[in-house]
Amino acid sequence: MKLLRGLAAGDLALIAGDRTAQFLVFYPLILGLVVRFGLEPLNQRLPIDLEPYYLLIVSLLIAVMAPVVIGTVAGLMVLDEKDTRTLLALRVTPLSLKAYLAWRAGVPVTLYCGSALLLAYMLGPHVAPRGPGWIVLAALAAAPFMVASALLISGLAENKVQGLALSKGLGPFIVAALAAWWVPEPWQWLLGVFPSYWPVKLYWHITEGASVLVPLIGTVVCGIVWIWALTHLFLRRLARHLA
């Protein structure tokens, strides 16, 4: 318990001392306010009707953009701890590397689930699934994608500058989720190789009242494959860094 309190205090200190991390933590909520109060006025001014795309916009915000941002924060925190040799110091503590990784995954997932609930409340009932339980389910479906984003950044980047640059390289995941809106089935399932596809697919099924079984299986299977591969990459790069 003392180690967990130390990790929590360290996380707060990292965020408190990093303005970029502070901005990223609140960035999904800022986007939520923009969508909540700017979407209708924008729709009234544009020559095309945006209302048929409200579901797409909201699903991308809750199930793709928010996980990417929070995953980026988690990845940057790991890179910060690599730079300060904090990870090296873990060798002389009772905390194992697996427990550290579980902490690094569990805290962002919890933060993201809370953010998803707040975003759903901010965006209004007309653009969000019914009930908080469905929102939590959609958030948990996006959790593997968020963890994969954090592992990708912390595994490939050598420092926080590279990490921020690499976070912009997550664009293909966003594009894949966006493209799924226009790609019909069964061709749409080809996008299932991207972990960002399944959370939005699940969100659409929830909103439409369709079965969520296939998207849930997809997010679990795809998430396991991506997280396993990226964890292997992260551990290999970390061993090289600590050598």
N, C-alpha and C positions, 0 to 999 in steps of 0.2 A: 504493500500500500504506500509506503514511503517513497518507493521508486516511481510509482504512478503519479504521486503528487509532485515529485521532482520533474517528471516529464511534462505534466500539465503546466507547471510554473515556467519551464523552459519554453514551451510552445507560446505561452502568453508573452514572454519576454521577446521571442523572435518576432512575433507579429507587432508588438508594441514598438519595436525598434526598426521596423521596415515599412515605409509608407506604401511601397508597391503592394505588399501583402495586405495591408489595411484596405487599400482601394479594391483589390481583387475580392476580398471577403464580402464587401458590400456591393460589388459590381452587379451580381444577378438581381439584387433588390432594386438597384438603380434602373436596370433594364426593365424590371417589372413595373416600376412607376411610369416609365416612358410609355410602355405598352398600354398600361391601364388608362392613362390620361391623354395619351397622344394618338392612339390607334383610331378612335372614332373621329376626332377632328381631321386627321389625315385622310381618312376614308371619304369624308365629305368634300374634301378639296381635290381629290384625284379624279380623273375621268373614268377610272375603272373601279369596280366594286371589290373591296378587299374582304368583305364579310365571309365569302366562301373559304378564305384562307386563314381565318382567325384560328381555327384548330391547328393548322400547320405552324403558325407563328408561336402560339402558346406552347405547343408540344416541343418545339425546338428550344424555346427558352427554358422550360422546366426540365426536359429530359436530355438535352444535349449541351446547351450553353452553360447552365449552372454546374453540371458535373465537370465540364472542361475547366472552368474557372477554379473551382474548389480543388480539383485534382492538380491544377497548376500550382496552387498555393502549397499543397502537401508536397509536391515534388521539389519546389524551391526550398522548403524547410529542410528536406533531406540534404539537398545540395549545400545549404548553409551549415548544417551539422558536419558534412564532409569537410568543408573548408576550415571549420574551427576545430577539426579533429575530435569532435564530440563522439563520433562513431568509434574512433579508436579507443576512447576512454571506456566504452561499454564493455571492452574485454575484461576489465577488472571489476565489473559489477555483476551481481547475480542475474541481471536482465539478459536473457538470451537474444540473439539476433532475430529469431522467429517471433519472440514476444514483442520486440521493438517494431518489427514490420506489422504485426497485428495491431499494435497501438497506432502506428502511422496510417493504417487503413481504417481502423474503427472510428477514430475521432473525426476524420473528414466525412465518413459515411453518415455519422450521427449529425454533424453540422449540415450536411446536404439535405437529409430528411427534414430537418427543421426548416431549412430555407425553402424546400419544396412546398411545405405546408403554408408558410408565410406567403410565398409567391401565389399559390392558389387562392388564398384569401384576398390578396391585393388585386388579382386579376378579375375576380368576380365569378359568380356561379355560372354565368352564361358561356364562359370559355374554359372551364375546368371540369374534370370528372366529378361525379357525384360522391360527396362524403369524404372525410379525411382519410378513411381506411384505404380508399382507392388511390389517393395521392401518395400515401406511404408505400403502397405496393408499386406504383409507378417509379417512385424514388429508389426503392430497393432494386428494381430492375435496372436502373441506370447506375447503381453503385459499382458493378464490375467495370463498366466503361470508365467511371471516374478513377477507380484504383489503377486501371490500365494506363490512363493518362498520366497519373503520378509516377508510375513505374517507368514509363517511356521517357519522361523528362529527367528523372533522377538517374536512370540507367545509362542514357546516352550523353547527357551534358556533363561537362567537367566542372562547371561553376554556375552561379546564378545568372550571369549574363548570357551564357549559352543556353541555360534553361528557359529564360524568357524568349530568346530567339526560337528555340525549339517548340515552344508552346504555340507559336504561330504556324508551325508545320502540322498542327493537328487539324488544319482546314479540311483535308480529305474526309475526315470522319464526319464533319458537319455537312459537307457536300453530299456524302452518301445518304445521310438521314433526310436531307432536303430533296434529293433526287427521288427517293422512294415515294414521295407524294405523287409524282407523275408517271413513274414506271409501273405498269400493270403487272398483276400476278399472272403466270408464275415467274416471269422474269425478275420481278421485284425481290424474290427470295435470294437471288445471286448477291444482293447487297448485304445478305446476312453474314458475310465474312467480316463485316465491320461491326464492332461492338456497339456503335452508336445507333445502328439501325433498329435493334430489338426494343430499346426503351420507347422510341417514338411509335413503333408498331403496336406495342402494348398499350400506350396511351390512347392511340386511335381506337383500338378494340374496346377499351374501357368506355370511352366516350360514346361509341356507337352501340354499345351493349352486346358486342360480339364475344365469343369465347377467348379467354386470355391464355389458354393452355399452351398453344404453339409458341406465342411470343415469350412466355415464361420459360419453356424448355430451351428456346433459342438463346435467350439471354444467359441462362446458366451454362449451357454447353460452350457458347462462344466466349463467355467471360472466363471460364476455366482455362480454355486454350490460350487466350491472350495473356491472362495473369500468370499462368505457368511459364510461358515463354519469356515474358518480360521479367518475371522474378528471377529466372535463371540468368538472364542478361545482367540484371542489377547486381546479383550476388557475385557474378564473375568480375564485373567492373569494380565492385566494392573491394573484393579481395586484392585486386591489382592496386587499388588506391591505398589500401592499408598496409601493403607489403613494405 
